[in-house]
Structure formats: C-alpha cells, structure tokens
Amino acid sequence: MKTVLHLFFMLLTTLLLFACSTPAMFDSKAVDLTITAQQASESKTIQGISVLWGGMIIASTNLQDTTQLEILAYPLASNQRPDTEQAPIGRFIAIYQGYLEKSDYAQGRLITMKGELQGKRSGRIGESEYIYPVLNTTQQHLWKKISPRDPPRFHFGLGLML
C-alpha cells in the first residue's frame, strides 16, 4: 500500500511540474536553429532558409501592403521568448504581409518570429552601414510587457497569514 501511495504522489508531482512549464510557441522541426542573424548577414547564401528568431523591436514602418520591423536579435529561451539577459546576436528586418499597429509593435517590445529568409538588405545604424538579413514572417508572437510591479506567477509558502 505504501508503494502505491508513493507512486501516486510521484506521478502527481510530475504532472504539476509539467502543468507549470511554458510550452514553446512554434514548431521548430523544419527550421534551422543554428543560424543567427549575425551569421546570416555575413553568409553568402541564405535565401529560402527557415528560421525562428526573436528580439527587441527597434523600429516599425507601415508600407503599402506590408509592415517592416527592425529587430535587435537575442537568443531564445526554452519557451522561445527572447532572452535579453544574453548578448544581442545581430539585427534583422522582418517583413509582415499586412498591417501591424505601430503602437502595439513599438520600440522596446519583444517579439518572436518564424519565417523564411529572403536575402539581405543594406541599411544604416547611425553612421555605420549594416547588412540586414530579411525575414518573410509566417508566424509571430508579440510578448506581453512585464512590469517590475507585476506579481510573481507562482507563490509558495508555509505559515499563517494575518
């Protein structure tokens, strides 16, 4: 009887841990997770490569049929959220077919995008010339703003609350 109860509690604990984990947003089976935005800007052939990149929005521009986002790329955490605690890994231009509201997709917001590389484009960062890889997005996720005043998502404690 003790073994059955022990097994039950182990199973319950495992299920609770899985329930607390954040699943990945995008299926990453058909994408190249090894190439970074910096590597793509330096590579000779990137056309047609599927990637999953994320980062911080630097600028957004609404064009006639598309929205163009300039993104400062960061490595992705296990939940595919850009990890801004790490060093940036390049910049890229993301092209979205359609209109995105600039106030939602504002400078400083975090975004993760999946899509296919279309080549490169020359641009400027201040006085310097920069070669941007261009990503034609097929999926995207704009991450919720996290405020330092937001309460933690998980509480654990023992004792009395008065």
C-alpha positions as CSV (number, residue, x, y, z in Angstrom):
1,M,0.0,0.0,0.0
2,K,2.9,2.4,0.8
3,T,4.4,1.8,-2.6
4,V,1.2,2.6,-4.4
5,L,0.8,5.8,-2.4
6,H,4.4,6.8,-3.1
7,L,4.0,6.2,-6.8
8,F,0.7,8.2,-6.8
9,F,2.4,11.2,-5.2
10,M,5.4,11.0,-7.6
11,L,3.0,10.9,-10.6
12,L,1.0,13.9,-9.1
13,T,4.2,15.9,-8.6
14,T,5.4,15.2,-12.1
15,L,2.1,16.3,-13.6
16,L,2.1,19.5,-11.5
17,L,5.6,20.3,-12.8
18,F,4.6,19.8,-16.4
19,A,1.5,22.0,-15.8
20,C,3.7,24.8,-14.6
21,S,6.1,24.8,-17.6
22,T,5.5,27.1,-20.5
23,P,5.3,25.3,-23.8
24,A,7.1,26.5,-26.9
25,M,5.0,28.7,-29.2
26,F,6.2,27.5,-32.6
27,D,7.0,24.1,-34.0
28,S,10.7,24.2,-34.7
29,K,11.1,20.9,-36.6
30,A,11.5,22.5,-40.0
31,V,13.7,25.5,-39.1
32,D,17.4,26.0,-38.8
33,L,18.0,26.8,-35.1
34,T,21.8,27.1,-35.6
35,I,22.0,30.2,-37.8
36,T,21.9,33.6,-36.0
37,A,21.0,37.0,-37.6
38,Q,24.7,38.0,-37.4
39,Q,25.8,34.8,-39.2
40,A,23.0,35.3,-41.8
41,S,24.2,38.8,-42.5
42,E,27.7,37.5,-43.1
43,S,26.7,34.4,-45.1
44,K,26.7,34.3,-48.9
45,T,23.6,32.1,-49.4
46,I,20.7,32.5,-47.0
47,Q,17.8,32.6,-49.5
48,G,15.0,30.1,-48.6
49,I,16.3,29.1,-45.1
50,S,13.6,28.7,-42.5
51,V,14.5,30.3,-39.1
52,L,13.0,31.0,-35.7
53,W,14.3,34.3,-34.4
54,G,13.3,36.8,-31.8
55,G,14.4,40.0,-30.2
56,M,13.5,43.6,-29.3
57,I,11.8,45.8,-31.8
58,I,14.0,48.8,-32.8
59,A,11.6,50.4,-35.3
60,S,8.4,49.6,-37.2
61,T,7.3,51.0,-40.6
62,N,3.9,50.6,-42.2
63,L,4.3,50.3,-46.0
64,Q,1.6,50.0,-48.6
65,D,0.9,46.2,-48.2
66,T,3.3,45.2,-45.5
67,T,4.8,46.2,-42.2
68,Q,8.6,46.2,-41.8
69,L,10.1,45.7,-38.4
70,E,13.8,46.2,-37.5
71,I,14.7,43.8,-34.7
72,L,17.7,43.5,-32.4
73,A,18.1,39.7,-32.2
74,Y,18.6,37.9,-28.9
75,P,19.0,34.1,-28.2
76,L,15.7,32.4,-27.5
77,A,14.9,30.9,-24.1
78,S,13.3,27.4,-23.8
79,N,9.9,29.0,-24.2
80,Q,11.1,30.8,-27.3
81,R,11.0,34.3,-25.6
82,P,14.0,36.5,-26.5
83,D,16.5,36.3,-23.6
84,T,17.6,40.0,-23.2
85,E,19.9,38.9,-20.3
86,Q,22.2,37.5,-23.0
87,A,24.2,39.5,-25.5
88,P,22.5,40.5,-28.8
89,I,23.2,38.3,-31.8
90,G,22.7,40.7,-34.7
91,R,19.9,42.6,-36.3
92,F,17.3,41.6,-38.9
93,I,14.5,43.1,-40.9
94,A,11.2,41.2,-40.6
95,I,8.5,41.7,-43.3
96,Y,4.9,41.0,-42.3
97,Q,2.3,40.8,-45.0
98,G,-0.4,43.2,-43.8
99,Y,-0.8,45.9,-41.3
100,L,0.5,45.9,-37.7
101,E,-0.4,48.7,-35.4
102,K,2.7,50.7,-34.6
103,S,1.6,51.5,-31.1
104,D,1.4,47.7,-30.3
105,Y,4.7,46.9,-32.2
106,A,6.6,49.8,-30.6
107,Q,10.2,50.2,-29.9
108,G,11.3,48.0,-26.9
109,R,8.7,45.3,-27.3
110,L,9.8,41.7,-27.5
111,I,8.8,39.5,-30.4
112,T,9.5,36.0,-31.7
113,M,9.0,35.3,-35.4
114,K,9.2,32.2,-37.7
115,G,9.7,32.6,-41.4
116,E,11.9,32.2,-44.5
117,L,14.9,34.3,-45.2
118,Q,14.6,36.3,-48.4
119,G,18.1,37.6,-48.8
120,K,19.8,40.7,-47.4
121,R,19.4,44.4,-47.5
122,S,21.8,47.3,-46.8
123,G,20.9,49.8,-44.2
124,R,22.4,52.2,-41.7
125,I,22.9,52.1,-37.9
126,G,23.9,55.7,-37.1
127,E,26.9,56.5,-39.3
128,S,27.7,52.8,-40.0
129,E,26.5,50.7,-42.9
130,Y,24.9,47.4,-41.9
131,I,23.8,44.4,-43.9
132,Y,20.4,43.1,-42.6
133,P,19.1,39.6,-43.3
134,V,15.4,39.9,-44.4
135,L,12.9,37.5,-42.9
136,N,9.5,37.0,-44.6
137,T,7.4,36.1,-41.5
138,T,4.9,33.3,-41.5
139,Q,4.2,33.3,-37.7
140,Q,4.8,35.8,-34.9
141,H,4.2,36.3,-31.2
142,L,4.4,39.7,-29.5
143,W,5.3,39.1,-25.9
144,K,3.3,40.7,-23.1
145,K,5.1,43.6,-21.3
146,I,6.4,42.5,-17.9
147,S,6.4,45.3,-15.4
148,P,8.7,45.1,-12.3
149,R,5.5,45.7,-10.3
150,D,3.8,42.6,-11.7
151,P,3.3,40.0,-9.0
152,P,5.1,36.7,-9.4
153,R,3.2,34.0,-11.2
154,F,3.8,31.4,-8.6
155,H,3.7,31.6,-4.8
156,F,4.8,29.0,-2.3
157,G,4.8,29.4,1.4
158,L,4.0,27.8,4.7
159,G,2.6,29.6,7.7
160,L,-0.2,31.9,8.7
161,M,-1.3,35.0,7.0
162,L,-2.9,37.6,9.3
